[in-house]
Amino acid sequence: MITDTSILKSLNDYISRRIQEIPLEIKETYLETKKVWKCENELDFLYGYYVGKIEEATLHYLLKATRASAGGYVDTFEIRGIIEEHRDALYNAIKKTLN
């Protein structure tokens, strides 16, 4: 469990910065997901996609910042919980870009 408040603040700041980059990334790389993935709802697909991307990047960022090994210190469910605290910002960034 992450108990260091400076690390939590750093992770939250990193996630917020990452969310701000998403609209540009979608505009540059977005394909019609309906055609590629046969999805009915592009917003939900992209939300799940970016949660996964941010989770992976956050884990890498945390390991690099703390110089920890992936062995006991890092709980991926805790990282997912931190990302989910930013759920509205992420959802709105994607929705705004698609419209």
C-alpha atoms as a printed R data frame, in Angstrom:
   type eleno elety resid chain resno       x      y       z
1  ATOM     1    CA   MET     A     1   0.000  0.000   0.000
2  ATOM     2    CA   ILE     A     2   1.291  3.451  -0.913
3  ATOM     3    CA   THR     A     3   1.445  5.472   2.283
4  ATOM     4    CA   ASP     A     4   3.904  8.186   1.283
5  ATOM     5    CA   THR     A     5   1.826 11.300   0.554
6  ATOM     6    CA   SER     A     6   4.479 12.784  -1.730
7  ATOM     7    CA   ILE     A     7   4.358  9.661  -3.910
8  ATOM     8    CA   LEU     A     8   0.532  9.765  -4.002
9  ATOM     9    CA   LYS     A     9   0.595 13.434  -4.974
10 ATOM    10    CA   SER     A    10   3.193 12.709  -7.642
11 ATOM    11    CA   LEU     A    11   1.061  9.866  -9.050
12 ATOM    12    CA   ASN     A    12  -2.058 12.036  -9.098
13 ATOM    13    CA   ASP     A    13  -0.164 14.820 -10.865
14 ATOM    14    CA   TYR     A    14   1.223 12.330 -13.394
15 ATOM    15    CA   ILE     A    15  -2.234 10.893 -14.104
16 ATOM    16    CA   SER     A    16  -3.692 14.394 -14.522
17 ATOM    17    CA   ARG     A    17  -0.946 15.333 -16.988
18 ATOM    18    CA   ARG     A    18  -1.497 12.102 -18.888
19 ATOM    19    CA   ILE     A    19  -5.247 12.777 -19.144
20 ATOM    20    CA   GLN     A    20  -4.526 16.236 -20.582
21 ATOM    21    CA   GLU     A    21  -2.524 14.600 -23.392
22 ATOM    22    CA   ILE     A    22  -5.322 12.234 -24.419
23 ATOM    23    CA   PRO     A    23  -7.331 14.595 -26.668
24 ATOM    24    CA   LEU     A    24  -4.301 15.277 -28.850
25 ATOM    25    CA   GLU     A    25  -3.416 11.587 -28.909
26 ATOM    26    CA   ILE     A    26  -6.947 10.643 -29.975
27 ATOM    27    CA   LYS     A    27  -6.956 13.257 -32.721
28 ATOM    28    CA   GLU     A    28  -3.621 12.035 -34.063
29 ATOM    29    CA   THR     A    29  -4.118  8.261 -33.837
30 ATOM    30    CA   TYR     A    30  -7.829  7.533 -33.556
31 ATOM    31    CA   LEU     A    31  -9.383  5.108 -35.993
32 ATOM    32    CA   GLU     A    32 -13.014  4.185 -36.258
33 ATOM    33    CA   THR     A    33 -13.213  1.596 -33.487
34 ATOM    34    CA   LYS     A    34 -16.546  0.405 -34.769
35 ATOM    35    CA   LYS     A    35 -14.818 -0.858 -37.876
36 ATOM    36    CA   VAL     A    36 -11.658 -2.156 -36.220
37 ATOM    37    CA   TRP     A    37 -13.003 -3.652 -32.984
38 ATOM    38    CA   LYS     A    38 -16.687 -4.030 -33.910
39 ATOM    39    CA   CYS     A    39 -17.674 -1.931 -30.894
40 ATOM    40    CA   GLU     A    40 -21.025 -0.287 -30.498
41 ATOM    41    CA   ASN     A    41 -19.828  2.447 -28.153
42 ATOM    42    CA   GLU     A    42 -16.559  4.195 -28.999
43 ATOM    43    CA   LEU     A    43 -16.542  6.222 -25.794
44 ATOM    44    CA   ASP     A    44 -16.594  3.164 -23.537
45 ATOM    45    CA   PHE     A    45 -13.987  1.401 -25.656
46 ATOM    46    CA   LEU     A    46 -11.610  4.371 -25.541
47 ATOM    47    CA   TYR     A    47 -12.204  4.840 -21.809
48 ATOM    48    CA   GLY     A    48 -11.157  1.248 -21.123
49 ATOM    49    CA   TYR     A    49  -8.247  1.547 -23.515
50 ATOM    50    CA   TYR     A    50  -6.897  4.665 -21.841
51 ATOM    51    CA   VAL     A    51  -7.415  3.314 -18.321
52 ATOM    52    CA   GLY     A    52  -5.182  0.407 -19.329
53 ATOM    53    CA   LYS     A    53  -2.594  2.662 -20.965
54 ATOM    54    CA   ILE     A    54  -2.491  5.015 -17.994
55 ATOM    55    CA   GLU     A    55  -2.282  2.091 -15.578
56 ATOM    56    CA   GLU     A    56   0.725  0.662 -17.394
57 ATOM    57    CA   ALA     A    57   2.440  4.053 -17.658
58 ATOM    58    CA   THR     A    58   1.719  4.861 -14.009
59 ATOM    59    CA   LEU     A    59   3.186  1.558 -12.865
60 ATOM    60    CA   HIS     A    60   6.314  2.259 -14.898
61 ATOM    61    CA   TYR     A    61   6.467  5.816 -13.531
62 ATOM    62    CA   LEU     A    62   6.086  4.603  -9.947
63 ATOM    63    CA   LEU     A    63   8.722  1.913 -10.273
64 ATOM    64    CA   LYS     A    64  11.134  4.365 -11.852
65 ATOM    65    CA   ALA     A    65  10.433  7.085  -9.287
66 ATOM    66    CA   THR     A    66  10.814  4.808  -6.273
67 ATOM    67    CA   ARG     A    67  13.428  2.488  -7.780
68 ATOM    68    CA   ALA     A    68  11.372 -0.367  -6.382
69 ATOM    69    CA   SER     A    69  11.006 -3.793  -7.813
70 ATOM    70    CA   ALA     A    70   7.583 -4.985  -8.905
71 ATOM    71    CA   GLY     A    71   7.648 -7.520  -6.116
72 ATOM    72    CA   GLY     A    72   5.504 -6.449  -3.112
73 ATOM    73    CA   TYR     A    73   5.613 -2.717  -2.957
74 ATOM    74    CA   VAL     A    74   3.368 -1.985  -5.919
75 ATOM    75    CA   ASP     A    75  -0.261 -3.029  -5.851
76 ATOM    76    CA   THR     A    76  -1.797 -2.708  -9.306
77 ATOM    77    CA   PHE     A    77  -5.294 -2.596  -7.806
78 ATOM    78    CA   GLU     A    78  -4.244  0.436  -5.793
79 ATOM    79    CA   ILE     A    79  -2.953  2.097  -8.955
80 ATOM    80    CA   ARG     A    80  -6.259  1.321 -10.683
81 ATOM    81    CA   GLY     A    81  -8.060  2.923  -7.717
82 ATOM    82    CA   ILE     A    82  -5.965  6.067  -8.044
83 ATOM    83    CA   ILE     A    83  -6.753  6.214 -11.753
84 ATOM    84    CA   GLU     A    84 -10.458  5.725 -11.048
85 ATOM    85    CA   GLU     A    85 -10.362  8.817  -8.812
86 ATOM    86    CA   HIS     A    86  -9.803 10.691 -12.083
87 ATOM    87    CA   ARG     A    87 -12.623  8.848 -13.865
88 ATOM    88    CA   ASP     A    88 -14.720 11.950 -14.595
89 ATOM    89    CA   ALA     A    89 -11.785 13.919 -16.021
90 ATOM    90    CA   LEU     A    90 -10.766 10.995 -18.225
91 ATOM    91    CA   TYR     A    91 -14.320 10.334 -19.399
92 ATOM    92    CA   ASN     A    92 -14.914 14.023 -20.162
93 ATOM    93    CA   ALA     A    93 -11.602 14.395 -22.031
94 ATOM    94    CA   ILE     A    94 -12.489 11.485 -24.310
95 ATOM    95    CA   LYS     A    95 -16.115 12.545 -24.759
96 ATOM    96    CA   LYS     A    96 -15.123 16.127 -25.594
97 ATOM    97    CA   THR     A    97 -12.611 14.914 -28.171
98 ATOM    98    CA   LEU     A    98 -15.094 12.594 -29.878
99 ATOM    99    CA   ASN     A    99 -17.720 15.339 -30.212
